[in-house]
Amino acid sequence: MNKSSQEKHEGLSVAGSKRIIGIVQNSLRKIPLLPVLVGALLLVIYTVTRITLAVYTGIESAPLGLWPGILAKGLWFDIAVVSVLLAVVFLYEAILPNSWRNSRIHLVLRLVWLWASTALLLFGAVAEITFWMEFSTRFNFIALDYLIYTHEVIGNIRESYPVGLILTAIGALAALIVLLLFKLVKHADSKLLTRSQRVWFGVAAFVLPTLTLTMASIEQMEGQGNAFATELAGNGLFTISAAMRRNELDYDKFYRTIPQETANAVLKEMGVKRKPQSHVSLKGDEKIDATPGKSPFIKKPRNVVLISVESLSASFVGAFGGTQGLTPNIDELARDGMKFEQVFATGTRTVRGLEALSLGTPPIPGQAIVRRLKNEHLTTIGELLEHQGFSPFFFYGGYGYFDNMNAYFGVNDYRVLDRTDFSKETVMFENVWGVADEAMYDNVIRTFDKETATDKPFFVHIMTTSNHRPYTYPDGRIDIPSPGGRTGAVKYTDYAIGKFIRDAKTKPWFKDTLFVIVADHCASVAGKTKLPVEGYRIPLVFYAPELLKPASYPYIVSQIDIAPTLLKILGKSGDEHFFGRNLFGDEAPVERAFISNYQALGYLKNGILTVLLPKQQVESYRVDAKNYETTPAEVDPQLLTEAIAYYQTASRAFKSGELRASHYHPEP
């Protein structure tokens, strides 16, 4: 090619490029900028939020090599959410008269709306960050609960964070963003739309959300083999909407199943002795076996006080390996009583712990039974003991309507008392979450003193509140000033338990009472896997110096084993209604535990964690016996069958009403 031809070719190329650029610019001029601006703003805020969460999490938990996948998947979920949120903007653009677009008043309204929307988006980002700091997940079932119980949650936030400063900063940042976008918004507001453009906007308002939500699924967050990466890839609005849709997961629809006859045979082999309702009877007192090596009890308790401590991880307690010196009182009780070395909570929420401790059933997928309909007159330990001459109580230091606690225990024959039942002079300190634990224990003792006059034994379930954000407590009790964060709250919780036991020792009913100290769940279940085993390990101590010889129980125990064990210790019948096992029975210990997070259902046995997942998926991990770290392993067919047998049968039993106790009556 000669020089003149080359110059001519280059000239045509330049002209062609300019023409293409001109066409693009002309097309962009015809597109109203507001949807583009809002969409871009949404994507920027969501991306910055995701990066902030990843940085906070740290490269140890979410390695840099996973970030490209996190950001790519995150962009997909963000686009899905943006397409839904923009539907309102599309509709507005479609119906807005052109005569309004050049109006100064309309421009002001646009700017005010944009400021409010931006502030709301920033508030959502801050909310996601604080939620992540607490739970290491995107918005989920817990966030839905928080939307329902606004009084406690808003009060908790006000007492935990400088809300006024945060809101002021959000408003100022939103104003700065609007100021930077002012010229673009003004330009967008002056553009007139043709009829065809309005039609396209109207179509987009319905088609885009439908397409993206049809194509996007919560399961697409998975795939990188790291639980933090999975959560980081999500979008808070997307995950919370998925939680709303999946509040109750039908086990038979989403999980692996086996013939029920096979499941029943497996459970029988595992020592689960559940019987149909027609065969159930309550026979009254049974003899306690005090044979060495079986039961550590010298004689049968008359009363039981079960204390489920808020968020008390085993790692906080010195007797269970804690190194911070936060629990001298519980450590002493563990030395003088019976310490259970390897106990695992069934879930990550208080309601899940209450379900396990009262009903003795593996966690069913979705919401806990405490929060569900048709949960009245179940085979709870309180219901069974009430029909055998006991006075069952449930004490809660907060407002018991939270998480449906009052309703659940009330319809299961417990007498329920919460902070609204405590006289003002007995409450020396309270925050939005509840009264100080020592105030609740004082009210418990007052109630016990009155109850002993009726000559009826009592079974009392106490749910504490002080080891919970905002981590405030009375001054002068411990050497960590309030608010003392998690460490201060744990130490105060321990102080209150020690004071309660010392006060109880002055009462005549103390010598006949068994005290059980256990956690409802751990403080955190953050980990690289869906079910980090260490995040479910909780303390369990039996204390009754006149009834129980000091001992240590080394075997793996599930939270669901506590209720049937207590029933047998009291010499009462009905333990065959539970999926849990009496820990002091004739049979060899069945070392297995159940851990869950609403969707993932874990079965821990023989150093293997078998996990049942929606869409009939199964995962398996080998668990280190010392630090509980997990590594992928092949699925063991026998363990898989056992896991399915437990979870399938428990889910079907609740759904069919087989957990009901309405026809149970003591034999004369």
C-alpha positions as CSV (number, residue, x, y, z in Angstrom):
1,M,0.0,0.0,0.0
2,N,1.5,3.4,-1.0
3,K,1.6,6.4,1.3
4,S,-1.4,8.2,-0.2
5,S,-3.6,5.0,0.1
6,Q,-2.5,4.5,3.6
7,E,-3.3,8.0,4.6
8,K,-6.7,7.6,2.9
9,H,-7.3,4.4,4.8
10,E,-6.4,5.9,8.1
11,G,-8.6,8.9,7.4
12,L,-11.6,6.6,6.7
13,S,-10.8,4.7,10.0
14,V,-10.7,7.9,12.0
15,A,-13.9,9.1,10.3
16,G,-15.6,5.7,11.0
17,S,-14.5,5.8,14.7
18,K,-15.8,9.4,15.1
19,R,-19.1,8.3,13.5
20,I,-19.5,5.4,15.9
21,I,-18.7,7.6,18.8
22,G,-21.2,10.2,17.6
23,I,-23.9,7.5,17.3
24,V,-23.2,6.3,20.8
25,Q,-23.2,9.9,22.2
26,N,-26.4,10.7,20.4
27,S,-28.0,7.5,21.8
28,L,-26.9,8.3,25.3
29,R,-28.3,11.8,25.0
30,K,-31.7,10.2,24.3
31,I,-31.5,8.0,27.4
32,P,-32.8,9.7,30.6
33,L,-29.9,9.8,33.0
34,L,-31.7,9.3,36.2
35,P,-32.0,5.5,36.0
36,V,-28.4,5.3,35.0
37,L,-27.3,7.5,37.9
38,V,-29.3,5.6,40.4
39,G,-28.2,2.2,39.1
40,A,-24.6,3.2,39.2
41,L,-24.9,4.7,42.7
42,L,-26.5,1.4,43.9
43,L,-23.7,-0.7,42.4
44,V,-21.0,1.5,43.9
45,I,-22.4,1.4,47.4
46,Y,-23.0,-2.3,47.3
47,T,-19.4,-2.9,45.9
48,V,-17.8,-0.7,48.6
49,T,-19.9,-2.5,51.3
50,R,-18.7,-5.8,50.0
51,I,-15.0,-4.7,50.0
52,T,-15.4,-3.3,53.5
53,L,-16.8,-6.5,54.8
54,A,-14.0,-8.5,53.1
55,V,-11.3,-6.2,54.6
56,Y,-12.9,-6.5,58.0
57,T,-13.0,-10.3,57.7
58,G,-9.3,-10.4,56.8
59,I,-7.3,-12.4,54.3
60,E,-6.9,-15.3,56.8
61,S,-10.6,-16.0,56.5
62,A,-11.2,-14.8,53.0
63,P,-7.9,-15.1,51.0
64,L,-7.2,-12.6,48.3
65,G,-7.3,-15.4,45.7
66,L,-11.1,-15.7,46.3
67,W,-11.8,-12.0,45.8
68,P,-12.2,-12.1,42.0
69,G,-14.9,-14.8,42.4
70,I,-16.5,-12.9,45.3
71,L,-16.7,-9.6,43.4
72,A,-17.9,-11.3,40.2
73,K,-20.7,-13.2,42.0
74,G,-21.4,-10.1,44.1
75,L,-21.9,-8.0,41.0
76,W,-24.4,-10.5,39.7
77,F,-26.5,-10.4,42.8
78,D,-26.2,-6.6,43.0
79,I,-27.5,-6.3,39.4
80,A,-30.4,-8.5,40.4
81,V,-31.3,-6.3,43.3
82,V,-30.7,-3.1,41.3
83,S,-33.1,-4.3,38.6
84,V,-35.8,-4.6,41.2
85,L,-35.1,-1.3,42.9
86,L,-35.0,0.5,39.5
87,A,-38.4,-0.7,38.6
88,V,-39.9,2.2,40.6
89,V,-37.6,4.7,38.8
90,F,-38.6,3.2,35.4
91,L,-42.3,3.5,36.1
92,Y,-41.9,7.1,37.4
93,E,-40.0,8.0,34.2
94,A,-42.7,6.4,32.1
95,I,-45.6,8.3,33.6
96,L,-43.9,11.7,34.4
97,P,-45.4,14.4,32.2
98,N,-42.8,16.3,30.1
99,S,-44.2,19.6,31.3
100,W,-42.9,18.8,34.8
101,R,-39.4,18.0,33.7
102,N,-38.2,21.6,33.3
103,S,-39.9,22.7,36.5
104,R,-37.6,24.1,39.3
105,I,-39.9,22.6,41.9
106,H,-39.6,19.2,40.3
107,L,-35.8,19.5,40.3
108,V,-35.8,20.2,44.0
109,L,-38.1,17.2,44.6
110,R,-35.7,15.1,42.6
111,L,-32.8,16.2,44.7
112,V,-34.6,15.7,47.9
113,W,-35.7,12.2,46.8
114,L,-32.1,11.4,45.7
115,W,-30.7,12.5,49.0
116,A,-33.2,10.5,51.0
117,S,-32.6,7.4,48.8
118,T,-28.9,7.7,49.1
119,A,-29.1,8.2,52.9
120,L,-31.3,5.1,53.1
121,L,-28.8,3.1,51.0
122,L,-25.9,4.2,53.2
123,F,-27.9,3.4,56.3
124,G,-28.4,-0.1,54.8
125,A,-24.7,-0.5,54.2
126,V,-23.9,0.5,57.8
127,A,-26.6,-1.9,59.1
128,E,-25.0,-4.7,57.0
129,I,-21.6,-3.9,58.4
130,T,-22.8,-4.0,62.0
131,F,-24.8,-7.2,61.4
132,W,-21.7,-8.8,59.8
133,M,-19.6,-7.8,62.9
134,E,-22.1,-9.6,65.1
135,F,-22.9,-12.7,63.0
136,S,-20.4,-12.9,60.1
137,T,-23.3,-13.3,57.6
138,R,-25.4,-11.3,55.2
139,F,-28.9,-10.5,56.4
140,N,-30.8,-13.7,57.2
141,F,-33.5,-15.1,59.5
142,I,-32.0,-13.1,62.4
143,A,-32.4,-9.9,60.5
144,L,-36.0,-10.7,59.9
145,D,-36.5,-11.2,63.6
146,Y,-34.9,-7.9,64.3
147,L,-37.4,-6.2,61.9
148,I,-40.2,-7.7,64.0
149,Y,-38.9,-6.9,67.5
150,T,-38.1,-3.2,66.8
151,H,-38.3,-2.0,70.5
152,E,-35.5,-4.3,71.7
153,V,-33.4,-4.0,68.6
154,I,-33.6,-0.2,68.2
155,G,-33.0,0.2,71.9
156,N,-30.1,-2.2,71.7
157,I,-28.6,-0.2,68.9
158,R,-29.0,3.1,70.7
159,E,-27.2,1.7,73.7
160,S,-24.5,0.1,71.7
161,Y,-23.6,2.7,69.1
162,P,-23.4,6.5,68.8
163,V,-26.6,6.5,66.7
164,G,-26.9,10.3,66.4
165,L,-23.3,10.7,65.2
166,I,-23.8,7.8,62.7
167,L,-27.0,9.2,61.3
168,T,-25.5,12.7,61.0
169,A,-22.5,11.3,59.1
170,I,-24.8,9.3,56.8
171,G,-26.9,12.4,56.1
172,A,-23.8,14.6,55.4
173,L,-22.3,12.0,53.1
174,A,-25.6,11.6,51.2
175,A,-25.7,15.4,50.8
176,L,-22.1,15.4,49.4
177,I,-23.0,12.7,46.9
178,V,-26.1,14.6,45.7
179,L,-24.0,17.8,45.4
180,L,-21.4,16.0,43.2
181,L,-24.2,14.7,41.0
182,F,-26.2,17.9,40.9
183,K,-25.3,18.9,37.3
184,L,-26.1,15.4,36.0
185,V,-29.4,15.3,37.8
186,K,-30.3,18.8,36.5
187,H,-29.4,17.7,33.0
188,A,-31.4,14.5,33.4
189,D,-34.5,16.4,34.6
190,S,-34.6,18.6,31.6
191,K,-34.8,15.8,29.0
192,L,-38.1,15.2,27.3
193,L,-39.3,11.7,26.6
194,T,-41.0,10.4,23.5
195,R,-43.9,8.0,23.6
196,S,-41.8,5.0,22.5
197,Q,-39.3,5.8,25.3
198,R,-42.1,5.7,27.9
199,V,-43.2,2.4,26.6
200,W,-39.7,0.9,26.9
201,F,-39.4,2.2,30.4
202,G,-42.8,0.6,31.3
203,V,-41.7,-2.7,29.8
204,A,-38.3,-2.6,31.6
205,A,-40.0,-2.0,34.9
206,F,-41.6,-5.4,34.7
207,V,-39.3,-7.4,32.4
208,L,-35.9,-6.7,34.0
209,P,-36.8,-7.7,37.6
210,T,-38.6,-10.8,36.4
211,L,-35.7,-12.0,34.2
212,T,-33.0,-11.4,36.8
213,L,-34.9,-12.8,39.8
214,T,-35.8,-15.9,37.7
215,M,-32.1,-16.4,36.8
216,A,-30.6,-15.5,40.2
217,S,-30.7,-18.0,43.0
218,I,-29.3,-18.0,46.6
219,E,-27.5,-21.2,45.8
220,Q,-25.3,-19.3,43.3
221,M,-23.5,-17.8,46.3
222,E,-21.9,-21.2,46.9
223,G,-19.0,-22.8,45.0
224,Q,-15.8,-21.4,46.4
225,G,-15.4,-23.8,49.3
226,N,-15.2,-21.0,51.9
227,A,-18.2,-19.9,54.1
228,F,-16.9,-16.3,54.3
229,A,-16.6,-16.1,50.5
230,T,-20.1,-17.4,50.1
231,E,-21.6,-14.8,52.4
232,L,-19.5,-11.9,50.9
233,A,-20.7,-12.8,47.4
234,G,-24.3,-12.2,48.5
235,N,-26.3,-9.0,48.7
236,G,-28.1,-8.2,51.9
237,L,-31.5,-7.4,50.3
238,F,-31.3,-10.5,48.2
239,T,-30.4,-12.8,51.1
240,I,-33.1,-11.3,53.4
241,S,-35.7,-11.8,50.7
242,A,-34.6,-15.4,50.4
243,A,-34.9,-15.8,54.1
244,M,-38.5,-14.5,54.0
245,R,-39.3,-17.1,51.3
246,R,-37.6,-19.9,53.2
247,N,-38.8,-19.3,56.7
248,E,-39.9,-22.9,56.9
249,L,-38.1,-25.4,54.7
250,D,-40.0,-28.6,54.0
251,Y,-37.5,-31.3,54.8
252,D,-39.0,-33.8,52.3
253,K,-38.9,-31.3,49.5
254,F,-35.4,-30.0,50.0
255,Y,-33.3,-32.7,51.6
256,R,-32.3,-36.4,51.2
257,T,-34.8,-38.9,52.4
258,I,-34.9,-42.6,53.1
259,P,-37.9,-45.0,53.6
260,Q,-39.4,-44.2,57.1
261,E,-39.3,-47.8,58.0
262,T,-35.5,-47.7,57.5
263,A,-35.2,-44.5,59.5
264,N,-37.2,-46.0,62.4
265,A,-35.0,-49.1,62.4
266,V,-31.8,-46.9,62.4
267,L,-33.1,-44.8,65.3
268,K,-34.1,-47.9,67.3
269,E,-30.5,-49.2,66.8
270,M,-29.3,-45.8,68.1
271,G,-31.3,-46.1,71.2
272,V,-34.1,-43.7,70.3
273,K,-37.2,-45.2,71.9
274,R,-39.9,-43.0,70.7
275,K,-43.4,-44.5,70.7
276,P,-46.7,-43.7,69.1
277,Q,-49.1,-41.5,71.2
278,S,-51.5,-44.4,71.7
279,H,-48.7,-46.3,73.6
280,V,-47.6,-43.4,75.8
281,S,-48.1,-43.3,79.6
282,L,-46.5,-41.6,82.5
283,K,-45.8,-44.1,85.2
284,G,-44.5,-41.9,88.0
285,D,-41.3,-42.3,90.0
286,E,-38.6,-44.6,88.8
287,K,-35.4,-45.7,90.7
288,I,-32.2,-43.9,90.1
289,D,-29.2,-46.1,89.3
290,A,-26.3,-44.9,91.4
291,T,-23.9,-47.7,90.2
292,P,-20.4,-46.3,89.9
293,G,-19.7,-45.5,86.2
294,K,-23.3,-45.0,85.4
295,S,-24.9,-42.2,87.4
296,P,-22.8,-39.9,89.6
297,F,-25.8,-39.1,91.8
298,I,-25.8,-40.3,95.4
299,K,-29.6,-39.7,95.7
300,K,-32.4,-38.3,93.6
301,P,-32.9,-34.5,93.4
302,R,-36.2,-33.1,94.3
303,N,-35.9,-29.9,92.2
304,V,-34.0,-28.8,89.1
305,V,-32.8,-25.3,88.2
306,L,-31.7,-25.2,84.5
307,I,-29.8,-22.0,83.7
308,S,-29.3,-21.5,79.9
309,V,-26.7,-18.7,79.7
310,E,-26.9,-16.3,76.8
311,S,-24.1,-16.8,74.2
312,L,-21.6,-18.6,76.6
313,S,-19.0,-20.3,74.3
314,A,-17.0,-23.0,76.0
315,S,-13.9,-21.1,75.0
316,F,-14.8,-18.3,77.5
317,V,-14.9,-20.7,80.5
318,G,-11.7,-21.6,82.2
319,A,-12.9,-25.1,83.1
320,F,-13.3,-25.8,79.4
321,G,-10.1,-24.3,78.1
322,G,-10.6,-20.5,78.4
323,T,-7.5,-18.6,79.2
324,Q,-8.8,-15.1,80.0
325,G,-9.8,-15.8,83.7
326,L,-13.4,-14.6,83.1
327,T,-15.3,-17.4,84.9
328,P,-13.9,-18.2,88.4
329,N,-17.4,-19.0,89.7
330,I,-18.4,-21.4,87.0
331,D,-14.9,-23.0,87.2
332,E,-15.4,-23.7,90.9
333,L,-18.8,-25.2,90.2
334,A,-17.3,-27.4,87.5
335,R,-14.6,-28.6,90.0
336,D,-17.1,-29.4,92.7
337,G,-19.8,-30.8,90.4
338,M,-19.9,-32.7,87.1
339,K,-18.2,-31.3,84.1
340,F,-19.2,-32.4,80.6
341,E,-16.2,-32.0,78.3
342,Q,-17.7,-32.1,74.8
343,V,-21.2,-30.6,74.6
344,F,-22.5,-29.1,71.4
345,A,-25.4,-26.6,70.8
346,T,-27.8,-27.4,68.1
347,G,-27.9,-23.9,66.6
348,T,-26.9,-20.3,66.6
349,R,-29.9,-18.6,68.2
350,T,-31.5,-18.6,71.6
351,V,-34.7,-20.1,70.2
352,R,-32.8,-23.1,68.9
353,G,-31.2,-23.7,72.3
354,L,-34.5,-23.4,74.1
355,E,-36.0,-25.9,71.6
356,A,-33.2,-28.4,72.3
357,L,-33.3,-28.0,76.0
358,S,-37.1,-28.2,76.4
359,L,-38.1,-30.6,73.6
360,G,-35.0,-32.8,73.1
361,T,-35.3,-32.9,69.3
362,P,-32.8,-32.3,66.5
363,P,-33.1,-28.9,64.8
364,I,-35.6,-29.0,61.9
365,P,-34.7,-26.9,58.9
366,G,-36.0,-23.3,58.8
367,Q,-37.3,-21.6,61.9
368,A,-37.1,-23.1,65.3
369,I,-40.2,-24.8,66.7
370,V,-40.4,-22.1,69.5
371,R,-41.3,-19.6,66.7
372,R,-43.7,-21.8,64.8
373,L,-47.4,-22.3,64.8
374,K,-48.9,-25.5,66.4
375,N,-46.2,-25.7,69.0
376,E,-48.6,-26.1,72.0
377,H,-48.7,-29.1,74.4
378,L,-45.6,-30.7,73.0
379,T,-43.6,-33.4,74.8
380,T,-41.4,-30.8,76.5
381,I,-39.8,-31.7,79.8
382,G,-42.0,-29.1,81.5
383,E,-45.2,-30.5,80.1
384,L,-44.2,-34.1,81.1
385,L,-43.2,-33.0,84.7
386,E,-46.3,-30.9,85.2
387,H,-48.3,-34.1,84.7
388,Q,-46.2,-35.8,87.3
389,G,-46.7,-33.3,90.2
390,F,-44.0,-30.7,89.4
391,S,-44.3,-26.9,89.1
392,P,-42.5,-26.0,85.9
393,F,-41.3,-22.4,85.5
394,F,-39.7,-20.3,82.8
395,F,-37.9,-17.1,83.8
396,Y,-36.5,-14.6,81.3
397,G,-34.8,-11.4,82.1
398,G,-36.1,-9.6,79.1
399,Y,-39.5,-9.2,77.4
400,G,-40.7,-12.7,76.8
401,Y,-42.7,-11.8,73.7
402,F,-39.4,-11.6,72.0
403,D,-38.8,-14.7,69.9
404,N,-42.3,-16.0,71.0
405,M,-40.7,-17.4,74.3
406,N,-43.6,-16.5,76.6
407,A,-46.2,-18.0,74.2
408,Y,-44.2,-21.2,73.6
409,F,-43.5,-22.0,77.3
410,G,-47.0,-20.8,78.4
411,V,-48.8,-23.2,76.1
412,N,-46.5,-26.0,77.2
413,D,-47.6,-25.8,80.9
414,Y,-44.8,-23.7,82.2
415,R,-45.5,-20.8,84.5
416,V,-43.8,-17.9,82.7
417,L,-42.2,-14.8,84.4
418,D,-40.3,-12.1,82.6
419,R,-39.1,-8.6,83.4
420,T,-42.7,-7.3,83.4
421,D,-43.4,-9.5,86.4
422,F,-40.4,-8.2,88.5
423,S,-41.2,-5.4,91.0
424,K,-39.2,-2.2,90.5
425,E,-37.5,-2.4,93.8
426,T,-35.9,-5.7,92.9
427,V,-34.3,-4.4,89.7
428,M,-31.1,-2.5,90.5
429,F,-30.1,-2.3,86.8
430,E,-31.5,-2.9,83.4
431,N,-30.9,-2.1,79.7
432,V,-33.1,-2.5,76.7
433,W,-32.3,-6.2,76.4
434,G,-33.2,-7.1,79.9
435,V,-32.7,-6.7,83.7
436,A,-29.3,-7.5,85.1
437,D,-28.9,-11.2,85.7
438,E,-28.5,-10.8,89.5
439,A,-31.9,-9.0,89.5
440,M,-33.5,-11.9,87.7
441,Y,-31.9,-14.5,90.1
442,D,-33.2,-12.5,93.1
443,N,-36.7,-12.8,91.7
444,V,-36.1,-16.5,91.0
445,I,-35.2,-17.1,94.7
446,R,-38.2,-15.1,95.9
447,T,-40.4,-17.3,93.8
448,F,-38.7,-20.5,95.0
449,D,-39.3,-19.5,98.6
450,K,-43.0,-19.1,97.9
451,E,-43.2,-22.3,95.9
452,T,-41.6,-24.5,98.7
453,A,-44.6,-23.6,100.8
454,T,-46.8,-25.5,98.4
455,D,-44.8,-28.7,99.0
456,K,-44.5,-29.3,95.2
457,P,-41.1,-29.9,93.6
458,F,-40.2,-27.4,91.0
459,F,-38.4,-27.5,87.6
460,V,-37.2,-24.1,86.6
461,H,-35.7,-23.0,83.3
462,I,-33.9,-19.7,83.5
463,M,-32.8,-17.7,80.4
464,T,-30.2,-15.0,81.0
465,T,-29.7,-11.8,79.1
466,S,-26.6,-9.9,80.4
467,N,-24.1,-11.6,78.1
468,H,-25.7,-9.7,75.1
469,R,-25.1,-6.4,73.4
470,P,-25.0,-3.6,74.7
471,Y,-22.9,-5.5,77.3
472,T,-23.9,-3.2,80.2
473,Y,-24.2,-4.2,83.8
474,P,-24.2,-2.7,87.4
475,D,-21.0,-0.9,88.4
476,G,-18.7,-2.3,91.1
477,R,-19.4,-6.0,90.6
478,I,-16.4,-6.9,88.5
479,D,-13.0,-5.3,87.6
480,I,-14.1,-4.4,84.1
481,P,-16.2,-1.2,83.9
482,S,-19.5,-1.2,82.1
483,P,-19.9,-1.4,79.2
484,G,-17.2,-4.0,79.0
485,G,-17.8,-5.6,75.7
486,R,-18.1,-9.3,75.4
487,T,-15.4,-10.1,78.0
488,G,-17.0,-7.8,80.6
489,A,-20.4,-9.3,80.0
490,V,-19.1,-12.8,80.4
491,K,-17.3,-11.9,83.6
492,Y,-20.4,-10.3,85.0
493,T,-22.6,-13.2,83.9
494,D,-20.2,-15.5,85.9
495,Y,-20.4,-13.1,88.9
496,A,-24.2,-13.2,88.9
497,I,-24.2,-17.1,88.7
498,G,-21.8,-17.2,91.7
499,K,-23.9,-14.8,93.7
500,F,-27.1,-16.8,92.8
501,I,-25.5,-20.1,94.1
502,R,-24.2,-18.5,97.3
503,D,-27.7,-17.0,98.0
504,A,-29.3,-20.3,97.2
505,K,-27.1,-22.1,99.7
506,T,-28.8,-20.2,102.5
507,K,-32.2,-21.7,101.5
508,P,-33.6,-25.0,102.8
509,W,-34.4,-26.2,99.3
510,F,-30.8,-25.9,98.2
511,K,-29.7,-29.3,99.5
512,D,-32.4,-31.1,97.4
513,T,-31.8,-29.1,94.2
514,L,-29.7,-29.9,91.1
515,F,-28.3,-26.8,89.3
516,V,-27.6,-27.2,85.6
517,I,-25.5,-24.5,83.9
518,V,-25.4,-24.6,80.1
519,A,-25.3,-22.2,77.2
520,D,-28.1,-21.6,74.7
521,H,-25.5,-21.2,71.9
522,C,-22.0,-19.8,71.3
523,A,-21.1,-16.1,71.0
524,S,-20.1,-16.6,67.4
525,V,-20.2,-19.3,64.7
526,A,-17.9,-17.5,62.2
527,G,-15.7,-19.9,60.3
528,K,-14.4,-20.9,56.9
529,T,-17.0,-23.7,56.7
530,K,-20.8,-23.6,56.9
531,L,-20.8,-25.3,60.3
532,P,-17.5,-24.5,62.2
533,V,-17.7,-27.2,64.9
534,E,-15.8,-25.1,67.5
535,G,-18.5,-22.5,67.1
536,Y,-21.1,-24.9,68.6
537,R,-19.1,-26.1,71.6
538,I,-20.7,-25.0,74.9
539,P,-20.2,-25.6,78.6
540,L,-22.4,-27.9,80.7
541,V,-22.1,-28.3,84.5
542,F,-24.2,-30.2,86.9
543,Y,-23.9,-28.9,90.5
544,A,-25.5,-30.4,93.6
545,P,-22.9,-30.8,96.4
546,E,-25.2,-32.9,98.6
547,L,-26.5,-35.1,95.8
548,L,-23.7,-35.4,93.3
549,K,-20.2,-36.6,93.5
550,P,-17.6,-34.6,91.5
551,A,-16.9,-36.2,88.1
552,S,-16.1,-35.5,84.5
553,Y,-18.0,-36.8,81.5
554,P,-15.6,-37.1,78.5
555,Y,-18.0,-38.3,75.8
556,I,-19.6,-36.2,73.1
557,V,-23.0,-34.8,74.2
558,S,-25.7,-33.0,72.3
559,Q,-27.9,-30.3,73.8
560,I,-30.9,-32.5,73.0
561,D,-29.6,-35.1,75.5
562,I,-30.1,-32.9,78.6
563,A,-33.9,-33.0,78.8
564,P,-34.2,-36.9,78.9
565,T,-31.2,-37.1,81.3
566,L,-32.9,-34.7,83.7
567,L,-36.1,-36.6,83.5
568,K,-34.4,-39.9,84.5
569,I,-32.3,-38.2,87.2
570,L,-35.6,-37.0,88.8
571,G,-36.9,-40.6,88.6
572,K,-39.8,-39.6,86.3
573,S,-41.0,-41.4,83.2
574,G,-41.4,-40.0,79.7
575,D,-37.8,-40.0,78.3
576,E,-38.9,-42.1,75.4
577,H,-40.6,-39.1,73.9
578,F,-37.2,-37.5,73.1
579,F,-34.8,-38.0,70.3
580,G,-32.0,-37.3,72.9
581,R,-30.5,-40.0,75.1
582,N,-30.3,-40.4,78.9
583,L,-26.5,-39.9,79.4
584,F,-26.5,-42.3,82.4
585,G,-28.4,-45.2,80.9
586,D,-27.3,-48.8,80.7
587,E,-26.3,-48.6,77.1
588,A,-22.9,-47.4,75.9
589,P,-22.7,-43.7,75.2
590,V,-23.8,-42.7,71.7
591,E,-21.3,-40.0,70.9
592,R,-23.0,-37.9,68.3
593,A,-24.1,-34.3,68.1
594,F,-26.4,-32.1,65.9
595,I,-25.4,-28.7,64.7
596,S,-27.3,-26.4,62.3
597,N,-27.7,-23.0,60.8
598,Y,-31.3,-23.0,59.5
599,Q,-30.4,-24.7,56.2
600,A,-27.3,-26.8,56.8
601,L,-28.0,-29.7,59.1
602,G,-24.9,-31.3,60.6
603,Y,-24.4,-34.7,62.2
604,L,-21.1,-35.1,64.1
605,K,-20.0,-38.7,64.9
606,N,-16.8,-40.7,64.8
607,G,-14.8,-37.6,63.9
608,I,-16.9,-37.0,60.8
609,L,-19.3,-34.1,60.2
610,T,-22.0,-35.1,57.7
611,V,-23.9,-32.1,56.4
612,L,-27.4,-32.3,54.8
613,L,-28.1,-29.3,52.5
614,P,-31.1,-28.2,50.4
615,K,-31.5,-29.6,46.9
616,Q,-30.6,-33.0,48.3
617,Q,-26.9,-32.2,48.6
618,V,-24.6,-33.7,51.1
619,E,-21.1,-32.7,52.3
620,S,-18.7,-34.4,54.6
621,Y,-15.8,-33.2,56.7
622,R,-13.2,-34.8,58.9
623,V,-13.0,-33.1,62.3
624,D,-9.7,-32.7,64.2
625,A,-10.2,-34.1,67.8
626,K,-8.2,-31.3,69.4
627,N,-9.1,-28.0,67.7
628,Y,-12.2,-29.1,65.8
629,E,-10.9,-27.8,62.5
630,T,-12.5,-29.5,59.5
631,T,-11.2,-30.8,56.2
632,P,-13.3,-32.2,53.3
633,A,-13.8,-36.0,53.4
634,E,-15.7,-38.7,51.6
635,V,-19.3,-39.2,52.7
636,D,-19.7,-42.2,55.0
637,P,-22.9,-44.1,53.9
638,Q,-23.7,-45.3,57.4
639,L,-23.3,-41.8,58.9
640,L,-25.4,-40.3,56.1
641,T,-28.2,-42.8,56.8
642,E,-28.1,-42.0,60.5
643,A,-28.2,-38.2,59.8
644,I,-31.1,-38.6,57.5
645,A,-32.9,-40.8,60.0
646,Y,-32.7,-38.2,62.8
647,Y,-33.5,-35.1,60.8
648,Q,-36.2,-36.6,58.6
649,T,-38.0,-38.2,61.5
650,A,-37.8,-35.1,63.7
651,S,-39.2,-32.9,60.9
652,R,-42.0,-35.3,60.0
653,A,-42.9,-35.8,63.7
654,F,-43.4,-32.1,64.3
655,K,-45.3,-31.6,61.0
656,S,-47.6,-34.5,61.7
657,G,-48.3,-33.6,65.3
658,E,-46.5,-36.7,66.7
659,L,-44.6,-34.4,69.1
660,R,-47.9,-33.4,70.7
661,A,-48.4,-34.3,74.4
662,S,-52.1,-33.5,74.5
663,H,-53.1,-37.1,75.2
664,Y,-50.4,-37.9,77.8
665,H,-51.7,-38.4,81.3
666,P,-50.2,-40.1,84.3
667,E,-51.4,-43.6,85.1
668,P,-53.3,-43.8,88.4
